[in-house]
Amino acid sequence: MGELDELITKLLKERLGEDAELAIKLYTAYKERGRRGVLEVINEILREVGVEVSMGED
């Protein structure tokens, strides 16, 4: 993780507290894989509660 990413992570933790983990996960997914990465993370979370979502093709 670069210096900017570390600063963003620190800011998210300070501002969001318990919700920071999700925000950091979404930020990282977007940075690495763009919109598709964010959709993958959201679908992963939904699967954990029993909701199946088809992403389809962009």
N, CA, C and O atoms as a CHARMM CRD file, in Angstrom:
* protein
*
  232
    1    1 MET  N      0.84500  -1.17200   0.00000 PROA 1      0.00000
    2    1 MET  CA     0.00000   0.00000   0.00000 PROA 1      0.00000
    3    1 MET  C      0.89300   1.23900   0.00000 PROA 1      0.00000
    4    1 MET  O      1.87600   1.30400   0.73800 PROA 1      0.00000
    5    2 GLY  N      0.55300   2.19700  -0.81200 PROA 2      0.00000
    6    2 GLY  CA     1.33600   3.41700  -0.90700 PROA 2      0.00000
    7    2 GLY  C      1.00900   4.39900   0.20500 PROA 2      0.00000
    8    2 GLY  O      0.10000   4.17900   1.00500 PROA 2      0.00000
    9    3 GLU  N      1.76200   5.47600   0.23900 PROA 3      0.00000
   10    3 GLU  CA     1.58200   6.48100   1.28600 PROA 3      0.00000
   11    3 GLU  C      0.18600   7.10400   1.23600 PROA 3      0.00000
   12    3 GLU  O     -0.44300   7.31200   2.27400 PROA 3      0.00000
   13    4 LEU  N     -0.29300   7.40000   0.02600 PROA 4      0.00000
   14    4 LEU  CA    -1.63400   7.97000  -0.11100 PROA 4      0.00000
   15    4 LEU  C     -2.69300   6.99400   0.38600 PROA 4      0.00000
   16    4 LEU  O     -3.63000   7.39000   1.07900 PROA 4      0.00000
   17    5 ASP  N     -2.54600   5.72800   0.03600 PROA 5      0.00000
   18    5 ASP  CA    -3.50400   4.71700   0.49400 PROA 5      0.00000
   19    5 ASP  C     -3.50900   4.62300   2.01400 PROA 5      0.00000
   20    5 ASP  O     -4.56700   4.47200   2.62600 PROA 5      0.00000
   21    6 GLU  N     -2.33900   4.71000   2.62000 PROA 6      0.00000
   22    6 GLU  CA    -2.25500   4.66700   4.08100 PROA 6      0.00000
   23    6 GLU  C     -2.96100   5.86000   4.71600 PROA 6      0.00000
   24    6 GLU  O     -3.63900   5.71700   5.73300 PROA 6      0.00000
   25    7 LEU  N     -2.80300   7.03200   4.11600 PROA 7      0.00000
   26    7 LEU  CA    -3.48700   8.22600   4.62400 PROA 7      0.00000
   27    7 LEU  C     -5.00400   8.09600   4.49100 PROA 7      0.00000
   28    7 LEU  O     -5.74900   8.46000   5.40100 PROA 7      0.00000
   29    8 ILE  N     -5.44900   7.57900   3.35700 PROA 8      0.00000
   30    8 ILE  CA    -6.89100   7.38500   3.13900 PROA 8      0.00000
   31    8 ILE  C     -7.43900   6.38000   4.13400 PROA 8      0.00000
   32    8 ILE  O     -8.50400   6.59300   4.71300 PROA 8      0.00000
   33    9 THR  N     -6.71700   5.28300   4.33500 PROA 9      0.00000
   34    9 THR  CA    -7.13600   4.26400   5.29300 PROA 9      0.00000
   35    9 THR  C     -7.22700   4.84600   6.70400 PROA 9      0.00000
   36    9 THR  O     -8.18600   4.58100   7.42800 PROA 9      0.00000
   37   10 LYS  N     -6.23500   5.63400   7.08900 PROA 10     0.00000
   38   10 LYS  CA    -6.23200   6.25500   8.41500 PROA 10     0.00000
   39   10 LYS  C     -7.42300   7.20000   8.56800 PROA 10     0.00000
   40   10 LYS  O     -8.09900   7.18900   9.59700 PROA 10     0.00000
   41   11 LEU  N     -7.67700   8.01000   7.55300 PROA 11     0.00000
   42   11 LEU  CA    -8.80200   8.93500   7.58200 PROA 11     0.00000
   43   11 LEU  C    -10.13100   8.18300   7.70800 PROA 11     0.00000
   44   11 LEU  O    -10.99100   8.56300   8.50300 PROA 11     0.00000
   45   12 LEU  N    -10.29100   7.12600   6.92800 PROA 12     0.00000
   46   12 LEU  CA   -11.52400   6.34600   6.99600 PROA 12     0.00000
   47   12 LEU  C    -11.72300   5.75000   8.38600 PROA 12     0.00000
   48   12 LEU  O    -12.83300   5.76300   8.91800 PROA 12     0.00000
   49   13 LYS  N    -10.65500   5.23200   8.96800 PROA 13     0.00000
   50   13 LYS  CA   -10.76100   4.64900  10.31700 PROA 13     0.00000
   51   13 LYS  C    -11.13500   5.70300  11.34800 PROA 13     0.00000
   52   13 LYS  O    -11.94800   5.44700  12.23600 PROA 13     0.00000
   53   14 GLU  N    -10.54300   6.89200  11.23100 PROA 14     0.00000
   54   14 GLU  CA   -10.84200   7.97000  12.17700 PROA 14     0.00000
   55   14 GLU  C    -12.28000   8.45700  12.04400 PROA 14     0.00000
   56   14 GLU  O    -12.95300   8.70600  13.04400 PROA 14     0.00000
   57   15 ARG  N    -12.74700   8.59000  10.81000 PROA 15     0.00000
   58   15 ARG  CA   -14.07200   9.16400  10.56900 PROA 15     0.00000
   59   15 ARG  C    -15.21300   8.15900  10.70300 PROA 15     0.00000
   60   15 ARG  O    -16.30600   8.50700  11.14900 PROA 15     0.00000
   61   16 LEU  N    -14.94900   6.90100  10.31200 PROA 16     0.00000
   62   16 LEU  CA   -16.04300   5.93700  10.24100 PROA 16     0.00000
   63   16 LEU  C    -16.05500   4.91900  11.37000 PROA 16     0.00000
   64   16 LEU  O    -17.05700   4.22900  11.56300 PROA 16     0.00000
   65   17 GLY  N    -14.98800   4.81100  12.10400 PROA 17     0.00000
   66   17 GLY  CA   -14.94800   3.84900  13.20700 PROA 17     0.00000
   67   17 GLY  C    -15.19900   2.43300  12.73300 PROA 17     0.00000
   68   17 GLY  O    -14.44800   1.90000  11.91600 PROA 17     0.00000
   69   18 GLU  N    -16.26600   1.82000  13.25000 PROA 18     0.00000
   70   18 GLU  CA   -16.58000   0.42500  12.93500 PROA 18     0.00000
   71   18 GLU  C    -16.88600   0.20100  11.45600 PROA 18     0.00000
   72   18 GLU  O    -16.64200  -0.88800  10.93700 PROA 18     0.00000
   73   19 ASP  N    -17.40700   1.19600  10.78300 PROA 19     0.00000
   74   19 ASP  CA   -17.76500   1.05900   9.37400 PROA 19     0.00000
   75   19 ASP  C    -16.55800   1.18300   8.44400 PROA 19     0.00000
   76   19 ASP  O    -16.68200   0.98900   7.23500 PROA 19     0.00000
   77   20 ALA  N    -15.41300   1.49900   8.99500 PROA 20     0.00000
   78   20 ALA  CA   -14.21900   1.71200   8.17900 PROA 20     0.00000
   79   20 ALA  C    -13.82400   0.45600   7.40600 PROA 20     0.00000
   80   20 ALA  O    -13.35800   0.55600   6.27100 PROA 20     0.00000
   81   21 GLU  N    -14.00100  -0.71200   7.99600 PROA 21     0.00000
   82   21 GLU  CA   -13.59700  -1.94800   7.32500 PROA 21     0.00000
   83   21 GLU  C    -14.28400  -2.09900   5.97000 PROA 21     0.00000
   84   21 GLU  O    -13.63500  -2.42000   4.97400 PROA 21     0.00000
   85   22 LEU  N    -15.57600  -1.87100   5.93300 PROA 22     0.00000
   86   22 LEU  CA   -16.32000  -1.96000   4.67600 PROA 22     0.00000
   87   22 LEU  C    -15.86500  -0.88500   3.69400 PROA 22     0.00000
   88   22 LEU  O    -15.64900  -1.16900   2.51600 PROA 22     0.00000
   89   23 ALA  N    -15.72000   0.33500   4.17400 PROA 23     0.00000
   90   23 ALA  CA   -15.28700   1.42800   3.29900 PROA 23     0.00000
   91   23 ALA  C    -13.91300   1.15900   2.70500 PROA 23     0.00000
   92   23 ALA  O    -13.68400   1.42000   1.52400 PROA 23     0.00000
   93   24 ILE  N    -12.99800   0.63700   3.51600 PROA 24     0.00000
   94   24 ILE  CA   -11.65100   0.31800   3.03900 PROA 24     0.00000
   95   24 ILE  C    -11.70300  -0.81200   2.02300 PROA 24     0.00000
   96   24 ILE  O    -10.99600  -0.78200   1.01700 PROA 24     0.00000
   97   25 LYS  N    -12.53500  -1.79900   2.28500 PROA 25     0.00000
   98   25 LYS  CA   -12.68900  -2.92200   1.35400 PROA 25     0.00000
   99   25 LYS  C    -13.21700  -2.43100  -0.00300 PROA 25     0.00000
  100   25 LYS  O    -12.73400  -2.85400  -1.05300 PROA 25     0.00000
  101   26 LEU  N    -14.20000  -1.54800   0.03300 PROA 26     0.00000
  102   26 LEU  CA   -14.76100  -0.99900  -1.21100 PROA 26     0.00000
  103   26 LEU  C    -13.74900  -0.10600  -1.92700 PROA 26     0.00000
  104   26 LEU  O    -13.63300  -0.16000  -3.15200 PROA 26     0.00000
  105   27 TYR  N    -13.02000   0.71000  -1.17800 PROA 27     0.00000
  106   27 TYR  CA   -11.98400   1.57500  -1.76200 PROA 27     0.00000
  107   27 TYR  C    -10.91900   0.73800  -2.46500 PROA 27     0.00000
  108   27 TYR  O    -10.53000   1.03000  -3.59600 PROA 27     0.00000
  109   28 THR  N    -10.45500  -0.30000  -1.78400 PROA 28     0.00000
  110   28 THR  CA    -9.41700  -1.16300  -2.34700 PROA 28     0.00000
  111   28 THR  C     -9.92100  -1.87600  -3.59500 PROA 28     0.00000
  112   28 THR  O     -9.20900  -1.96500  -4.59600 PROA 28     0.00000
  113   29 ALA  N    -11.14800  -2.38000  -3.53500 PROA 29     0.00000
  114   29 ALA  CA   -11.72500  -3.07500  -4.68500 PROA 29     0.00000
  115   29 ALA  C    -11.83800  -2.14000  -5.88200 PROA 29     0.00000
  116   29 ALA  O    -11.53300  -2.53100  -7.00900 PROA 29     0.00000
  117   30 TYR  N    -12.27600  -0.90200  -5.64100 PROA 30     0.00000
  118   30 TYR  CA   -12.40600   0.06600  -6.73700 PROA 30     0.00000
  119   30 TYR  C    -11.04100   0.40200  -7.31500 PROA 30     0.00000
  120   30 TYR  O    -10.87600   0.47500  -8.53300 PROA 30     0.00000
  121   31 LYS  N    -10.08200   0.60100  -6.45500 PROA 31     0.00000
  122   31 LYS  CA    -8.74200   0.96000  -6.90300 PROA 31     0.00000
  123   31 LYS  C     -8.12900  -0.16700  -7.75000 PROA 31     0.00000
  124   31 LYS  O     -7.48100   0.09400  -8.76400 PROA 31     0.00000
  125   32 GLU  N     -8.33800  -1.40400  -7.32800 PROA 32     0.00000
  126   32 GLU  CA    -7.72400  -2.54300  -8.01200 PROA 32     0.00000
  127   32 GLU  C     -8.49800  -3.00500  -9.24400 PROA 32     0.00000
  128   32 GLU  O     -7.89400  -3.37700 -10.25000 PROA 32     0.00000
  129   33 ARG  N     -9.85500  -2.98400  -9.17300 PROA 33     0.00000
  130   33 ARG  CA   -10.64700  -3.56900 -10.25600 PROA 33     0.00000
  131   33 ARG  C    -11.76500  -2.66900 -10.76700 PROA 33     0.00000
  132   33 ARG  O    -12.59200  -3.09900 -11.57100 PROA 33     0.00000
  133   34 GLY  N    -11.79200  -1.42200 -10.30200 PROA 34     0.00000
  134   34 GLY  CA   -12.80900  -0.49600 -10.78100 PROA 34     0.00000
  135   34 GLY  C    -14.20300  -0.85800 -10.30900 PROA 34     0.00000
  136   34 GLY  O    -14.38400  -1.49300  -9.27000 PROA 34     0.00000
  137   35 ARG  N    -15.17300  -0.44600 -11.08700 PROA 35     0.00000
  138   35 ARG  CA   -16.58400  -0.66900 -10.75200 PROA 35     0.00000
  139   35 ARG  C    -16.88500  -2.15100 -10.52500 PROA 35     0.00000
  140   35 ARG  O    -17.63900  -2.50600  -9.61900 PROA 35     0.00000
  141   36 ARG  N    -16.30300  -2.99400 -11.33800 PROA 36     0.00000
  142   36 ARG  CA   -16.54200  -4.43300 -11.21200 PROA 36     0.00000
  143   36 ARG  C    -16.06300  -4.95600  -9.85100 PROA 36     0.00000
  144   36 ARG  O    -16.70200  -5.82700  -9.26200 PROA 36     0.00000
  145   37 GLY  N    -14.96000  -4.43300  -9.36100 PROA 37     0.00000
  146   37 GLY  CA   -14.45500  -4.83600  -8.04900 PROA 37     0.00000
  147   37 GLY  C    -15.42300  -4.47800  -6.93300 PROA 37     0.00000
  148   37 GLY  O    -15.63400  -5.26100  -6.00700 PROA 37     0.00000
  149   38 VAL  N    -16.01000  -3.28800  -7.02800 PROA 38     0.00000
  150   38 VAL  CA   -16.98700  -2.86700  -6.02900 PROA 38     0.00000
  151   38 VAL  C    -18.21300  -3.77800  -6.07500 PROA 38     0.00000
  152   38 VAL  O    -18.72200  -4.19000  -5.03300 PROA 38     0.00000
  153   39 LEU  N    -18.68100  -4.08900  -7.27200 PROA 39     0.00000
  154   39 LEU  CA   -19.83000  -4.99700  -7.40400 PROA 39     0.00000
  155   39 LEU  C    -19.52000  -6.37900  -6.83400 PROA 39     0.00000
  156   39 LEU  O    -20.38400  -7.00600  -6.22100 PROA 39     0.00000
  157   40 GLU  N    -18.30300  -6.85100  -7.03200 PROA 40     0.00000
  158   40 GLU  CA   -17.91000  -8.14900  -6.48800 PROA 40     0.00000
  159   40 GLU  C    -17.95100  -8.14500  -4.96300 PROA 40     0.00000
  160   40 GLU  O    -18.41400  -9.10600  -4.35000 PROA 40     0.00000
  161   41 VAL  N    -17.46700  -7.06400  -4.35100 PROA 41     0.00000
  162   41 VAL  CA   -17.49000  -6.95800  -2.89200 PROA 41     0.00000
  163   41 VAL  C    -18.92800  -6.91200  -2.38300 PROA 41     0.00000
  164   41 VAL  O    -19.26800  -7.59000  -1.41300 PROA 41     0.00000
  165   42 ILE  N    -19.76400  -6.12300  -3.03000 PROA 42     0.00000
  166   42 ILE  CA   -21.17100  -6.02600  -2.61600 PROA 42     0.00000
  167   42 ILE  C    -21.85300  -7.38500  -2.74700 PROA 42     0.00000
  168   42 ILE  O    -22.59200  -7.79900  -1.85300 PROA 42     0.00000
  169   43 ASN  N    -21.61000  -8.07500  -3.84800 PROA 43     0.00000
  170   43 ASN  CA   -22.21500  -9.39600  -4.03200 PROA 43     0.00000
  171   43 ASN  C    -21.72000 -10.39300  -2.99200 PROA 43     0.00000
  172   43 ASN  O    -22.48500 -11.23800  -2.52800 PROA 43     0.00000
  173   44 GLU  N    -20.44600 -10.29900  -2.62500 PROA 44     0.00000
  174   44 GLU  CA   -19.88400 -11.17300  -1.59100 PROA 44     0.00000
  175   44 GLU  C    -20.60800 -10.94800  -0.25900 PROA 44     0.00000
  176   44 GLU  O    -20.94300 -11.90400   0.44100 PROA 44     0.00000
  177   45 ILE  N    -20.84300  -9.69600   0.07900 PROA 45     0.00000
  178   45 ILE  CA   -21.54100  -9.35600   1.32100 PROA 45     0.00000
  179   45 ILE  C    -22.97900  -9.86600   1.27800 PROA 45     0.00000
  180   45 ILE  O    -23.47800 -10.41200   2.26200 PROA 45     0.00000
  181   46 LEU  N    -23.64200  -9.68800   0.14200 PROA 46     0.00000
  182   46 LEU  CA   -25.02600 -10.16000   0.00100 PROA 46     0.00000
  183   46 LEU  C    -25.10700 -11.68100   0.10700 PROA 46     0.00000
  184   46 LEU  O    -26.04500 -12.21100   0.70300 PROA 46     0.00000
  185   47 ARG  N    -24.13100 -12.38500  -0.46700 PROA 47     0.00000
  186   47 ARG  CA   -24.10800 -13.85100  -0.37700 PROA 47     0.00000
  187   47 ARG  C    -24.00400 -14.31800   1.07400 PROA 47     0.00000
  188   47 ARG  O    -24.56700 -15.34800   1.44300 PROA 47     0.00000
  189   48 GLU  N    -23.28000 -13.55300   1.89300 PROA 48     0.00000
  190   48 GLU  CA   -23.12700 -13.90600   3.30800 PROA 48     0.00000
  191   48 GLU  C    -24.45100 -13.90700   4.04300 PROA 48     0.00000
  192   48 GLU  O    -24.59200 -14.59600   5.05400 PROA 48     0.00000
  193   49 VAL  N    -25.43200 -13.14700   3.55700 PROA 49     0.00000
  194   49 VAL  CA   -26.74300 -13.10800   4.19200 PROA 49     0.00000
  195   49 VAL  C    -27.78400 -13.87000   3.37900 PROA 49     0.00000
  196   49 VAL  O    -28.98400 -13.76100   3.63500 PROA 49     0.00000
  197   50 GLY  N    -27.31800 -14.64400   2.39500 PROA 50     0.00000
  198   50 GLY  CA   -28.21700 -15.52300   1.65600 PROA 50     0.00000
  199   50 GLY  C    -28.85100 -14.93500   0.41100 PROA 50     0.00000
  200   50 GLY  O    -29.79900 -15.52000  -0.11300 PROA 50     0.00000
  201   51 VAL  N    -28.38100 -13.82800  -0.07600 PROA 51     0.00000
  202   51 VAL  CA   -28.94100 -13.20300  -1.28100 PROA 51     0.00000
  203   51 VAL  C    -28.00200 -13.48100  -2.44500 PROA 51     0.00000
  204   51 VAL  O    -26.82800 -13.11500  -2.39700 PROA 51     0.00000
  205   52 GLU  N    -28.51000 -14.12600  -3.49000 PROA 52     0.00000
  206   52 GLU  CA   -27.72600 -14.40200  -4.68100 PROA 52     0.00000
  207   52 GLU  C    -28.04100 -13.35700  -5.74400 PROA 52     0.00000
  208   52 GLU  O    -29.20500 -13.10100  -6.05400 PROA 52     0.00000
  209   53 VAL  N    -26.98900 -12.75800  -6.29900 PROA 53     0.00000
  210   53 VAL  CA   -27.15300 -11.70900  -7.29900 PROA 53     0.00000
  211   53 VAL  C    -26.30700 -12.07600  -8.50200 PROA 53     0.00000
  212   53 VAL  O    -25.14000 -12.44300  -8.36500 PROA 53     0.00000
  213   54 SER  N    -26.90000 -11.97500  -9.67900 PROA 54     0.00000
  214   54 SER  CA   -26.15500 -12.20900 -10.91100 PROA 54     0.00000
  215   54 SER  C    -25.59900 -10.87600 -11.38800 PROA 54     0.00000
  216   54 SER  O    -26.33800  -9.90300 -11.53600 PROA 54     0.00000
  217   55 MET  N    -24.28800 -10.83800 -11.62800 PROA 55     0.00000
  218   55 MET  CA   -23.67000  -9.58200 -12.05400 PROA 55     0.00000
  219   55 MET  C    -23.87500  -9.33100 -13.53500 PROA 55     0.00000
  220   55 MET  O    -23.87400  -8.17500 -13.96000 PROA 55     0.00000
  221   56 GLY  N    -24.04800 -10.35500 -14.32300 PROA 56     0.00000
  222   56 GLY  CA   -24.19600 -10.16000 -15.75700 PROA 56     0.00000
  223   56 GLY  C    -22.90800  -9.63500 -16.36800 PROA 56     0.00000
  224   56 GLY  O    -21.88000  -9.57900 -15.69300 PROA 56     0.00000
  225   57 GLU  N    -22.95100  -9.26200 -17.59700 PROA 57     0.00000
  226   57 GLU  CA   -21.79000  -8.72900 -18.28500 PROA 57     0.00000
  227   57 GLU  C    -21.93400  -7.23500 -18.46100 PROA 57     0.00000
  228   57 GLU  O    -23.02900  -6.73900 -18.72500 PROA 57     0.00000
  229   58 ASP  N    -20.82200  -6.50500 -18.31600 PROA 58     0.00000
  230   58 ASP  CA   -20.85400  -5.04000 -18.47900 PROA 58     0.00000
  231   58 ASP  C    -20.99400  -4.66400 -19.92700 PROA 58     0.00000
  232   58 ASP  O    -21.03900  -3.47900 -20.25600 PROA 58     0.00000
